[in-house]
Amino acid sequence: MPPFISLHDAEIQLSSLVDRAAAGEEIVIAKNGVPCARLVPIVSHGQRRTPANAMRIEYTAADFDAPDPGIECLFAGDPA
């Protein structure tokens, strides 16, 4: 069994512990010296998900993200 890390230390080092687990290391977290949780990597199961295309959107206009002057006026307080 891998060495324990205290719950307090795990709270402080969570980001690095997740990186270590993702790299394949198993980490056991102990509370008051008693092991209570195990941080392990997730095993991928085959292919990545693909979008379902439920709305059948095939085209996005080039100006899709462009600001709308009418909406900008409303945010500015102009009823325009």
C-alpha positions in Angstrom: 0.0 0.0 0.0 1.3 3.5 -0.8 2.3 5.8 2.0 -0.5 8.0 3.5 -0.8 11.7 3.3 -2.8 13.5 5.9 -6.1 15.2 5.1 -4.7 18.6 6.0 -1.7 18.1 3.7 -3.9 16.8 0.9 -6.1 20.0 1.2 -3.0 22.2 0.8 -1.4 20.1 -2.1 -4.6 19.0 -3.9 -3.5 20.3 -7.3 -0.2 18.5 -7.3 -1.7 15.4 -5.8 -4.2 15.3 -8.7 -1.3 15.7 -11.2 0.6 12.8 -9.5 -2.5 10.6 -9.6 -3.1 11.5 -13.3 0.4 10.4 -14.0 -0.4 6.9 -12.5 0.5 7.2 -8.9 -1.9 6.0 -6.2 -2.3 8.3 -3.2 -4.0 7.3 0.1 -5.4 10.1 2.2 -5.7 9.6 6.0 -7.7 11.3 8.5 -6.4 11.2 12.1 -3.9 8.5 10.9 -6.6 6.2 9.5 -6.8 5.8 5.7 -10.1 7.0 4.4 -9.7 7.8 0.7 -7.7 6.8 -2.3 -6.8 9.1 -5.2 -6.2 7.1 -8.4 -6.0 7.9 -12.1 -9.1 7.4 -14.2 -8.7 4.8 -16.9 -10.0 6.0 -20.3 -12.4 3.7 -21.9 -11.9 3.8 -25.7 -12.8 6.7 -27.9 -13.6 10.2 -27.0 -17.2 11.3 -27.1 -18.4 13.0 -30.3 -21.2 15.6 -30.3 -24.6 14.3 -31.1 -25.5 17.2 -33.4 -29.0 17.1 -32.0 -29.8 20.6 -33.3 -28.4 19.8 -36.8 -26.3 23.0 -36.8 -23.9 22.8 -39.8 -23.0 26.4 -40.2 -21.9 29.2 -37.9 -21.9 32.7 -39.3 -18.5 34.5 -39.3 -20.0 37.4 -37.3 -21.6 35.1 -34.7 -19.6 36.6 -31.8 -19.8 40.2 -33.1 -21.4 42.7 -30.8 -25.0 43.7 -31.5 -25.4 47.5 -31.5 -29.0 47.2 -30.3 -28.1 45.1 -27.3 -25.1 47.4 -26.5 -27.5 50.4 -26.4 -29.7 48.5 -23.9 -26.7 47.8 -21.6 -25.7 51.5 -21.9 -29.2 52.5 -20.8 -30.4 53.9 -24.1 -33.9 52.6 -25.0 -33.0 53.3 -28.7 
